[in-house]
């Protein structure tokens, strides 16, 4: 059996929830894995404008404490679909901006926090949560466009000197 196999018990033990409790403690050295469409890469790097915020939740990622990078491409962590058209971005927890102040004169501050939001088939599922309180117990708030743009640029800047991770599907023999 290959080193990485979605058919193995080791995979199911790692990826599935299996009754484990939520763990909101993120180590600053922990990594966050996010799938990203290959077609949006420019010279092999992600483009800030294409890094999307989710509609009514935080930015979906998997945490390295409970997953391997390629898990974000598997059906268990992709709502039942395989994502071979994607690469994986490796974001370090300490690279997520802590807060961004609006530039519209309102003085609002949007704070970003990491929240473990496990799913039954994807225990590592987490979100980069945003609201003005900086509290993951409060509702996630969609920040204004210019705050999203600043966030995206900061993440892209961090990723500029890092290779995206590609995991070609093995050809069955």
C-alpha positions in Angstrom: 0.0 0.0 0.0 1.4 3.5 -0.8 2.7 5.7 1.9 -0.4 8.0 1.5 -3.6 6.1 0.9 -7.1 7.2 1.5 -8.0 3.5 1.7 -5.9 2.9 4.8 -7.0 2.8 8.4 -4.2 5.2 9.3 -5.8 7.8 6.9 -9.3 7.3 8.4 -7.9 7.5 12.0 -6.2 10.8 11.2 -8.8 12.5 8.9 -12.2 11.4 10.4 -13.5 12.9 13.6 -13.8 9.6 15.4 -15.4 11.2 18.5 -12.5 13.7 19.1 -13.3 17.0 20.7 -12.8 20.4 19.2 -9.3 21.8 19.8 -9.1 25.6 19.6 -5.4 25.8 20.7 -3.3 26.6 17.6 0.5 26.6 18.0 2.1 29.6 16.2 4.3 27.1 14.3 1.4 25.1 13.1 0.6 25.1 9.4 -2.7 25.7 7.7 -3.4 24.0 4.4 -5.7 25.6 1.8 -6.6 24.3 -1.6 -6.1 26.7 -4.5 -7.0 26.2 -8.2 -3.9 25.7 -10.3 -5.4 27.8 -13.1 -5.2 30.9 -10.9 -1.4 30.6 -10.3 0.7 33.2 -11.9 4.3 32.1 -12.4 3.6 29.3 -9.9 2.4 31.7 -7.2 -1.1 32.5 -5.8 -2.7 35.8 -6.8 -4.3 37.8 -4.0 -7.4 38.7 -5.9 -8.4 35.1 -6.3 -8.1 34.2 -2.6 -11.8 34.0 -1.7 -13.5 34.6 1.6 -16.3 32.1 2.3 -19.9 33.5 2.3 -21.1 33.0 5.8 -18.1 31.5 7.6 -14.4 31.9 7.9 -11.8 31.0 5.4 -11.7 27.2 5.2 -8.3 25.5 5.9 -7.0 22.3 7.4 -4.7 22.4 10.3 -1.4 20.4 10.2 -1.8 19.1 13.8 -4.5 16.7 12.4 -3.8 16.4 8.7 -1.3 16.2 5.9 -1.3 18.8 3.2 -2.9 16.6 0.5 -5.9 15.8 2.7 -7.5 19.1 1.6 -7.7 17.6 -1.9 -9.5 14.4 -0.9 -13.3 13.9 -1.0 -13.5 13.6 2.8 -12.3 17.2 3.2 -13.9 18.5 0.0 -17.6 17.9 0.6 -17.4 14.6 -1.3 -15.4 15.8 -4.3 -11.8 15.1 -5.2 -9.9 18.3 -6.2 -7.1 17.2 -8.6 -7.3 20.7 -10.3 -6.0 22.3 -7.1 -2.6 22.8 -5.4 -2.2 23.3 -1.7 -1.1 26.6 -0.1 0.9 26.2 3.2 0.2 29.1 5.5 1.9 29.3 8.8 -0.5 30.2 11.7 1.7 33.1 12.8 1.4 34.6 9.2 -2.3 35.2 9.6 -2.8 38.9 10.2 -4.1 39.5 13.8 -6.1 42.6 12.9 -6.7 45.1 10.1 -8.1 48.6 10.6 -10.5 49.9 8.0 -9.3 52.8 5.8 -12.9 54.2 5.4 -12.7 56.6 8.3 -14.9 54.5 10.6 -12.0 53.3 12.8 -13.4 49.7 12.8 -10.9 47.0 13.4 -11.4 43.5 12.1 -9.6 40.8 14.0 -8.7 37.4 12.6 -8.6 34.3 14.7 -8.2 30.6 14.1 -11.2 28.4 14.9 -11.2 24.6 14.8 -14.5 23.6 13.0 -14.2 19.9 12.6 -16.5 17.9 10.3 -17.3 14.2 10.8 -15.1 13.2 7.8 -12.6 16.0 8.2 -11.5 16.5 11.8 -8.7 19.0 10.7 -11.2 21.4 9.1 -10.7 24.9 10.6 -11.4 28.4 9.6 -9.7 31.8 9.7 -12.4 33.6 11.6 -13.1 37.3 11.3 -15.1 39.7 13.4 -14.6 43.0 15.2 -14.5 41.4 18.7 -11.7 38.9 17.8 -13.8 36.2 19.5 -14.5 32.9 17.8 -17.6 32.5 20.0 -19.1 35.5 18.2 -20.5 35.4 14.7 -18.1 35.5 11.8 -18.3 38.9 10.1 -17.6 39.6 6.5 -15.1 42.5 6.4 -15.3 45.3 3.9 -13.6 44.8 0.5 -10.5 46.8 1.3 -9.9 44.8 4.5 -10.3 41.6 2.5 -7.8 43.0 -0.1 -5.3 43.9 2.6 -5.7 40.4 4.1 -5.2 38.7 0.7 -2.2 40.7 -0.1 -0.6 40.0 3.2 -1.1 36.2 2.8 0.1 36.3 -0.8 3.2 38.2 0.3 4.0 35.5 2.9 3.5 32.8 0.2 5.6 34.6 -2.4 8.9 32.8 -1.5 7.3 29.5 -0.8 6.4 26.7 -3.3 2.8 25.6 -3.7 2.4 21.9 -2.9 1.3 19.6 -5.7 0.1 16.1 -5.2 -0.5 14.3 -8.5 -3.0 11.4 -8.3 -1.3 8.0 -8.4 -2.2 6.0 -11.5 -3.8 2.7 -10.6 -1.7 -0.3 -11.6 
